[in-house]
Amino acid sequence: PIAGSLQTMEKSGELAELVIQSTRFTFALTIPAVTILLVLGDIIMLIWMGEAYVNSSLMAILTVGYLLVISQDGLMRIMIGLNTHGKLALILAVSLVVVFLTLFVFSIAHPSLTNLAILLVVPLTITYGLILPYYVCRLLQISLGKYLIRTFMVPLLCNGPLILCAY
């Protein structure tokens, strides 16, 4: 709703700042969760599901693969508020069709949870992590470099000690 009202009032500078701030805060909150799951994911799965479900490579692929998807979720919500999410929905739909076709072929050839996880996270990461920020920056006339530095650099620096201590 805030994004739609800023667009209606033609406050493009404030809208651009909303995009940058919301993504920065979401990314900053996502990093600790991803770090904890990368370091303690096996133990969490062991306690929660039992020894048969512990798979460290699967946990790492899903955790890292969803980092950009989760951290860009606020950006998608802003696009929905601006009613400009149609092209992104089409891109995501095409990505999912490719995933399902690939899953079908892969399930016949080399079925494994790790391979299926890769097939799931790659299109989502490309769509949410690369295409979405590029599309939003073009739409709102934000420099892509400015967006990347302001949204990712500060949270990475602030979470640096946590990341270093965890590993």
Helices and strands as residue ranges (DSSP letters): H 2-8, H 12-49, G 51-53, H 56-65, H 67-71, H 73-81, H 86-109, H 113-124, I 125-131, H 132-140, H 144-148, I 149-153, H 154-166
